[in-house]
Each structure stands twice: as C-alpha cells, then as structure tokens.
Amino acid sequence: KDGSVKVVENVCAHRGMQFCRERHGNRQEFICPYHQWSYTLAGDLQGVPFRRGVRQDGKINGGMPADFKLEDNGLTRLKVACRGGVVFASFDHGVESLEDYLGPEILRYFDRLFNGRKLKILGYNRQRIPGNWKLMQENIKDPYHPGLLHTWFVTFGLWRADNKSELKMDRHHRHAAMISTRGQSGKADQVTQVSSFKESMQLHDDRFLDIVPEAWWGGPSAVMTTLFPSVILQQQVNSVSTRHIQPDGHGAFNFEWTHFGFEDDDDAMTRRRLRQANLFGPAGFVSADDGEVIEFSQRGFDSKPVHRALAELGGREVGDTDHMVTETLIRGMYRYWREVMEKDDEPGGDA
C-alpha cells in the first residue's frame, strides 16, 4: 500500500510447506492450503484455525499453547534492495548494501541496462542443466569460447575475438562485465579459420540481424555482466534479459531467463527484442551450445576422482583487459570462490 517492496520466504511457519505456487499475480493475503494458516502481505501471521481449541461436550479440546503468539510466528522476512526496477533479496540482514556489493565499476554497467525506464516482461525460458552451477558462471565469464563454439556469433560478427572489447571486474574479482562492440563480418584469418565459421551460411529470415542501435548502449553492442554467485545480466544487441542460476545439489542447476523490454518501446522494437531472444534460451541458436558443453564437462569431471582444469589463456594473473583472448575473469572468480570457501578454516571465520 505504501509502495515499498517486501519479500518473504515461501515457506509456511507451521509445517514448512511452500504455499504459493503461482509465479506472479495479486493477493490480499497468503493462505497455506495445508492447515489454512493465513498471513498478511508483509508476512505477519494473522490467523490459525482452532488456535483456541474446539468446544465439544462442554469442554475445550486442543488448541495452541497459552503462550503461543501470532507475532512470533510470521513468515521469514528478507532484506530487500531495489534499483532500476530490479529487486534483490537476502536472508542475511547484515549483508552490505547492493551498491557496495556490486562496486562502482560493475554498478556502472548495471545502471546502463536498468537506467530508470519502466521494464516490461516479454517472457521466460526455463531449463535444467546437469552440471555444477559454477560452470555456468564460468561459461559467461569466458570470452575465449564464443568465437569458437558458436557458429552464429563468429559467422555474423556478433561476438568475435577481434571485436573491440573490454573486460572489467570489481575489486574482489567476483563480478565481471564483458563489453564488446560489433565489427563488420570480415574474413580476418585468425578468427575465421576455425571450424565454427561458416562463410556460406545464409539466413532464411534476415530479420534476425535487424539490429537497431539504441542511445542507451553508449557504444558497445553487447555487455554480459555476471554477479556472483547466481545472476547474469545480458544485453546482446537488442535482446535484453536476466538469467538466474538455481543450484540443485552439486551436479545440476535450474536456469531461468527473463526476457524484457521497456514500456516506452514501440511495437517494432518489442518484436525485434523477441525475435533476437531466439538466439538464447534452451533451444536458442547460441545458448543450446552452452548447455551441452556444460553437461559434457560435468560428465568429464564425474569420470575422475580428482580433476584439475587449466585456465591460463592470457597468463596467470587476474586483472582487467582490453581484449577477449584471456581467461582472466575465470581465474578471478575461482580465486574469490576459494577465499569464501576457506573462511571457515580461519580463526573467527564466518562463511
């Protein structure tokens, strides 16, 4: 009612049931179907059937203990941060602010995409990938593979190793932005003498390359931003989306894409965004490749009791670069991940 955003856990305080099954909609209250416990939209417990027991044959049977208090048994509330129409929530109420967590460098690219224009959801893709969740973060932080794995990217010049580019990280190296400016689809030997380049490939529908530069781009035609541990922000020409990694054990994760536009887009731009979104998602011209290589990488890891991967392209150091022929972002992510995982081994450490 006051315009603020509140986030509560979708778990009933009584017996732990996930009570809300709709992904979106409107409610006046939340009611758990199991035992009809009801909550306000702020998560306050407001009703418990038979709380005072049931009268039968002149006596009261059952009921909650006399010291049971509604105010002590609400839904778990999360700390909320809103910026540019995007909502973040954390179970840790002591966590640093969103702005501090992202840092000024990555915040700049976040604000570039979510610049205050009202967002309009265009649709979702959802898939389950049989691989460790870090492999998806690693994949998006890897500028080495797009011009080798993805025929679409290298052939039509959307993402090639010779594109003008930059790689940026926050000071902890946990978040990153890969920035690329599309060049002309030329035939530079170093980038086209690879099996994924198909010079004879033609489109049956040229509208897939109906790319219209937008003022808010500020130059780059693609920016992929990874927010550790589980969020990806994507702008690939006119297609804009978020991706959310939801781990399910160590060997699989659910992956959800939210494709969006802006309320002031005209109909032609909305259709363009939707058409270009076909590059991505589980059946996309590009992203289907990524899901497959993650699955087969996981199979390779599972086949060995001990396995070490090599990520030394561009050297062994970690730092920003002005090119894409490097694995520095991957090295940075795993360095930070290791620091987090080893905190429990330190005196007073709290992971």
C-alpha positions as CSV (number, residue, x, y, z in Angstrom):
1,K,0.0,0.0,0.0
2,D,2.9,2.4,0.7
3,G,4.7,1.5,-2.5
4,S,7.5,-0.4,-0.8
5,V,8.6,-3.9,-1.8
6,K,8.6,-6.6,0.8
7,V,10.0,-10.2,0.3
8,V,9.1,-13.1,2.4
9,E,10.1,-16.8,2.2
10,N,7.6,-19.0,0.5
11,V,7.6,-21.5,3.4
12,C,4.8,-21.7,6.0
13,A,5.9,-21.1,9.5
14,H,3.8,-24.1,10.7
15,R,5.0,-27.2,8.9
16,G,7.2,-25.8,6.2
17,M,5.0,-26.1,3.2
18,Q,5.7,-24.0,0.1
19,F,2.2,-22.4,0.0
20,C,2.4,-20.1,-3.0
21,R,2.6,-21.9,-6.4
22,E,1.8,-19.1,-8.8
23,R,4.8,-17.2,-10.2
24,H,3.1,-13.9,-10.2
25,G,-0.3,-12.3,-9.5
26,N,-2.3,-10.4,-6.9
27,R,-3.4,-11.5,-3.4
28,Q,-5.0,-9.8,-0.4
29,E,-3.3,-12.3,1.9
30,F,-1.4,-15.6,1.8
31,I,-3.1,-18.8,3.0
32,C,-1.3,-22.1,3.3
33,P,-3.6,-24.8,1.9
34,Y,-2.3,-27.5,4.3
35,H,-3.8,-26.1,7.6
36,Q,-5.1,-22.8,6.5
37,W,-2.7,-20.6,8.4
38,S,-3.0,-17.1,6.9
39,Y,-0.6,-14.2,6.6
40,T,-0.6,-10.6,5.6
41,L,1.3,-9.5,2.6
42,A,4.0,-8.3,4.9
43,G,4.4,-11.9,6.3
44,D,2.6,-11.4,9.6
45,L,0.7,-14.4,10.9
46,Q,-2.9,-13.3,11.2
47,G,-5.0,-16.5,11.5
48,V,-4.6,-20.0,12.9
49,P,-7.6,-22.4,12.7
50,F,-8.5,-23.9,16.1
51,R,-6.0,-21.8,17.8
52,R,-8.2,-21.7,20.9
53,G,-9.2,-25.3,20.5
54,V,-12.6,-26.8,19.7
55,R,-15.5,-27.0,22.1
56,Q,-17.0,-30.4,22.4
57,D,-19.3,-31.8,25.1
58,G,-18.8,-28.8,27.3
59,K,-15.0,-28.7,27.2
60,I,-12.3,-27.2,25.0
61,N,-10.1,-29.7,23.2
62,G,-6.7,-29.0,21.8
63,G,-5.6,-25.5,20.7
64,M,-2.2,-23.9,20.7
65,P,-0.3,-23.4,24.0
66,A,-1.3,-20.4,26.0
67,D,2.0,-18.6,25.3
68,F,1.7,-19.0,21.5
69,K,1.9,-15.6,19.9
70,L,0.9,-14.7,16.3
71,E,3.6,-12.0,16.2
72,D,6.4,-14.6,16.9
73,N,5.4,-16.9,14.1
74,G,5.3,-14.9,10.9
75,L,7.0,-15.7,7.6
76,T,10.7,-15.3,7.3
77,R,11.4,-11.8,6.0
78,L,14.3,-11.0,3.7
79,K,16.4,-7.8,3.4
80,V,15.4,-6.1,0.2
81,A,17.2,-3.7,-2.2
82,C,15.6,-2.2,-5.3
83,R,17.4,-0.4,-8.0
84,G,16.3,0.4,-11.5
85,G,13.2,-1.8,-11.3
86,V,15.1,-4.9,-10.2
87,V,14.5,-6.4,-6.8
88,F,17.3,-8.2,-4.8
89,A,16.6,-10.0,-1.5
90,S,18.9,-11.7,1.0
91,F,18.3,-13.8,4.1
92,D,21.3,-12.1,5.7
93,H,20.0,-8.8,7.2
94,G,23.6,-7.8,7.9
95,V,24.7,-8.1,4.3
96,E,26.4,-5.0,2.8
97,S,24.3,-2.7,0.6
98,L,23.7,-3.7,-3.0
99,E,25.8,-0.7,-4.2
100,D,28.7,-1.7,-2.0
101,Y,28.4,-5.4,-3.1
102,L,28.5,-4.6,-6.8
103,G,31.2,-1.9,-6.5
104,P,31.4,1.3,-8.7
105,E,32.7,-0.4,-11.8
106,I,30.0,-3.1,-12.1
107,L,27.3,-0.7,-10.8
108,R,28.0,1.4,-13.9
109,Y,27.1,-1.4,-16.2
110,F,24.1,-2.4,-14.1
111,D,22.8,1.2,-14.3
112,R,23.4,1.3,-18.0
113,L,20.9,-1.5,-18.5
114,F,18.5,-0.6,-15.7
115,N,18.5,3.1,-16.2
116,G,15.2,4.0,-14.7
117,R,13.0,3.2,-17.7
118,K,10.0,1.1,-16.7
119,L,10.5,-2.5,-17.5
120,K,8.2,-4.8,-19.5
121,I,8.4,-8.5,-19.1
122,L,8.3,-10.3,-22.5
123,G,8.6,-13.9,-21.5
124,Y,10.6,-16.6,-19.8
125,N,12.8,-19.6,-20.7
126,R,13.5,-22.3,-18.1
127,Q,15.7,-25.3,-18.3
128,R,17.6,-27.8,-16.1
129,I,21.2,-28.3,-16.9
130,P,23.1,-31.4,-15.5
131,G,26.2,-29.5,-14.4
132,N,27.7,-27.8,-11.4
133,W,26.4,-24.2,-11.0
134,K,29.8,-22.7,-11.3
135,L,30.2,-24.0,-14.8
136,M,27.5,-21.5,-16.0
137,Q,29.2,-18.6,-14.3
138,E,32.5,-19.8,-15.8
139,N,30.9,-20.0,-19.2
140,I,29.6,-16.5,-19.2
141,K,32.9,-15.2,-17.9
142,D,34.7,-16.9,-20.8
143,P,35.3,-14.7,-23.9
144,Y,37.5,-17.4,-25.4
145,H,34.8,-19.8,-26.5
146,P,32.1,-17.6,-28.3
147,G,34.1,-17.3,-31.5
148,L,35.0,-20.9,-31.5
149,L,31.9,-22.8,-30.2
150,H,29.1,-20.6,-31.5
151,T,28.8,-20.6,-35.3
152,W,26.2,-17.9,-35.2
153,F,28.4,-15.4,-33.4
154,V,31.6,-15.8,-35.4
155,T,29.9,-16.0,-38.8
156,F,27.7,-13.0,-38.4
157,G,30.2,-11.0,-36.3
158,L,28.1,-10.5,-33.2
159,W,30.9,-11.7,-30.9
160,R,34.3,-12.4,-32.3
161,A,37.8,-12.3,-30.8
162,D,38.8,-9.4,-33.0
163,N,35.8,-7.2,-31.9
164,K,36.7,-4.1,-29.9
165,S,36.3,-5.2,-26.3
166,E,37.0,-4.7,-22.6
167,L,36.8,-7.0,-19.6
168,K,36.1,-5.3,-16.2
169,M,35.9,-6.7,-12.7
170,D,35.0,-5.4,-9.2
171,R,37.9,-5.1,-6.7
172,H,37.2,-8.6,-5.3
173,H,37.1,-10.2,-8.8
174,R,33.8,-11.8,-8.0
175,H,31.7,-9.8,-10.5
176,A,32.6,-9.0,-14.1
177,A,31.4,-7.3,-17.3
178,M,32.4,-8.4,-20.8
179,I,31.9,-5.5,-23.2
180,S,32.1,-5.9,-26.9
181,T,31.4,-3.7,-29.9
182,R,30.2,-5.5,-33.1
183,G,32.5,-5.1,-36.1
184,Q,31.9,-5.9,-39.7
185,S,31.7,-9.6,-40.5
186,G,35.0,-9.7,-42.3
187,K,37.4,-12.6,-43.1
188,A,40.3,-12.0,-40.8
189,D,42.2,-15.3,-41.0
190,Q,42.8,-15.7,-37.2
191,V,39.1,-15.6,-36.4
192,T,37.6,-17.2,-39.5
193,Q,39.9,-20.2,-40.0
194,V,38.0,-22.1,-37.4
195,S,35.5,-24.9,-37.9
196,S,32.7,-22.8,-36.5
197,F,33.0,-20.1,-39.1
198,K,30.6,-20.9,-42.0
199,E,31.2,-18.4,-44.8
200,S,28.4,-19.9,-46.9
201,M,25.8,-19.7,-44.1
202,Q,22.8,-17.6,-45.0
203,L,19.7,-16.7,-43.2
204,H,16.2,-17.6,-44.4
205,D,14.9,-14.7,-42.4
206,D,17.1,-11.6,-42.4
207,R,15.1,-10.1,-39.5
208,F,17.3,-12.0,-37.1
209,L,20.0,-9.5,-38.0
210,D,17.7,-6.5,-37.9
211,I,19.8,-4.7,-35.3
212,V,18.9,-1.1,-34.4
213,P,21.4,0.7,-32.2
214,E,19.9,2.3,-29.1
215,A,21.0,5.5,-27.5
216,W,21.5,3.9,-24.1
217,W,24.1,1.5,-25.4
218,G,26.7,4.3,-25.4
219,G,28.7,2.4,-28.0
220,P,29.0,-1.3,-27.0
221,S,26.7,-3.6,-28.8
222,A,26.9,-6.3,-26.2
223,V,27.6,-6.4,-22.5
224,M,27.4,-9.6,-20.4
225,T,27.5,-8.9,-16.7
226,T,28.0,-11.7,-14.1
227,L,27.0,-11.1,-10.5
228,F,28.5,-13.7,-8.2
229,P,27.2,-16.2,-7.4
230,S,24.0,-16.6,-9.4
231,V,22.8,-13.7,-11.6
232,I,23.7,-12.8,-15.1
233,L,22.6,-9.6,-16.9
234,Q,22.6,-9.8,-20.7
235,Q,22.5,-7.2,-23.4
236,Q,23.2,-8.8,-26.8
237,V,22.3,-6.1,-29.4
238,N,18.6,-5.5,-28.9
239,S,17.9,-8.6,-26.8
240,V,18.0,-7.9,-23.0
241,S,17.4,-10.4,-20.3
242,T,18.4,-11.6,-16.9
243,R,19.5,-15.2,-16.1
244,H,19.2,-16.8,-12.7
245,I,21.2,-19.9,-11.7
246,Q,19.4,-22.0,-9.0
247,P,21.7,-24.8,-7.9
248,D,20.1,-28.2,-7.2
249,G,22.9,-30.1,-5.5
250,H,26.5,-30.1,-6.8
251,G,25.7,-31.7,-10.1
252,A,22.7,-29.8,-11.6
253,F,21.1,-26.5,-11.6
254,N,17.9,-24.9,-12.8
255,F,18.4,-21.9,-15.2
256,E,15.8,-19.2,-15.7
257,W,15.8,-16.5,-18.3
258,T,13.6,-13.4,-18.0
259,H,13.4,-11.6,-21.3
260,F,12.3,-8.0,-21.1
261,G,12.0,-4.7,-22.8
262,F,10.8,-1.2,-21.8
263,E,7.4,0.2,-21.6
264,D,8.2,3.0,-24.0
265,D,9.4,0.6,-26.7
266,D,7.3,0.8,-29.8
267,D,5.7,-2.4,-31.3
268,A,8.6,-2.8,-33.8
269,M,11.2,-2.8,-31.1
270,T,9.2,-5.3,-28.9
271,R,9.0,-7.7,-31.9
272,R,12.7,-7.2,-32.5
273,R,13.6,-8.0,-28.9
274,L,11.5,-11.1,-29.0
275,R,12.9,-12.2,-32.3
276,Q,16.5,-11.8,-31.1
277,A,15.7,-13.6,-27.9
278,N,15.5,-16.7,-30.1
279,L,19.3,-16.7,-30.1
280,F,19.1,-17.6,-26.4
281,G,17.3,-20.0,-24.0
282,P,17.4,-23.8,-24.1
283,A,16.6,-24.0,-27.8
284,G,18.4,-20.9,-28.9
285,F,20.7,-20.7,-31.9
286,V,23.6,-19.8,-29.4
287,S,22.7,-20.9,-25.9
288,A,21.9,-24.5,-26.7
289,D,25.6,-25.0,-27.3
290,D,26.4,-23.7,-23.8
291,G,24.1,-26.1,-22.1
292,E,25.5,-29.0,-24.0
293,V,29.2,-28.3,-23.3
294,I,28.4,-27.7,-19.6
295,E,26.7,-31.1,-19.4
296,F,29.7,-32.9,-21.1
297,S,32.2,-31.0,-18.9
298,Q,30.3,-32.3,-15.8
299,R,30.5,-35.8,-17.2
300,G,34.2,-35.4,-17.6
301,F,34.6,-34.2,-14.0
302,D,32.5,-37.1,-12.7
303,S,34.6,-39.7,-14.5
304,K,37.7,-38.8,-12.5
305,P,38.1,-38.8,-8.7
306,V,40.4,-35.8,-8.9
307,H,40.4,-33.3,-11.8
308,R,42.1,-30.0,-12.4
309,A,41.2,-27.7,-15.3
310,L,43.6,-25.2,-17.0
311,A,42.6,-21.6,-17.2
312,E,45.9,-19.8,-18.2
313,L,44.9,-18.1,-21.5
314,G,46.4,-14.6,-21.3
315,G,48.7,-15.6,-18.4
316,R,48.1,-16.5,-14.8
317,E,47.4,-13.0,-13.4
318,V,43.9,-11.5,-12.7
319,G,43.0,-8.1,-14.0
320,D,41.0,-6.0,-16.4
321,T,41.9,-6.3,-20.1
322,D,41.1,-4.6,-23.4
323,H,40.8,-7.8,-25.4
324,M,39.0,-11.1,-25.2
325,V,41.8,-13.6,-25.7
326,T,42.1,-14.4,-22.0
327,E,40.6,-16.4,-19.1
328,T,41.3,-13.8,-16.5
329,L,37.7,-13.5,-15.4
330,I,37.5,-17.2,-14.7
331,R,40.7,-17.0,-12.6
332,G,39.3,-14.1,-10.7
333,M,36.0,-15.9,-9.9
334,Y,37.7,-19.0,-8.7
335,R,40.1,-17.0,-6.6
336,Y,37.2,-15.3,-4.8
337,W,35.2,-18.5,-4.5
338,R,38.2,-20.2,-2.9
339,E,38.6,-17.3,-0.4
340,V,34.9,-17.7,0.6
341,M,35.1,-21.4,0.9
342,E,38.3,-21.2,3.1
343,K,36.9,-18.7,5.6
344,D,35.7,-21.4,7.9
345,D,39.3,-22.5,8.3
346,E,40.3,-19.2,9.6
347,P,40.0,-18.3,13.3
348,G,36.8,-16.4,13.8
349,G,35.9,-17.0,10.1
350,D,32.2,-16.9,9.1
351,A,31.3,-18.2,5.7
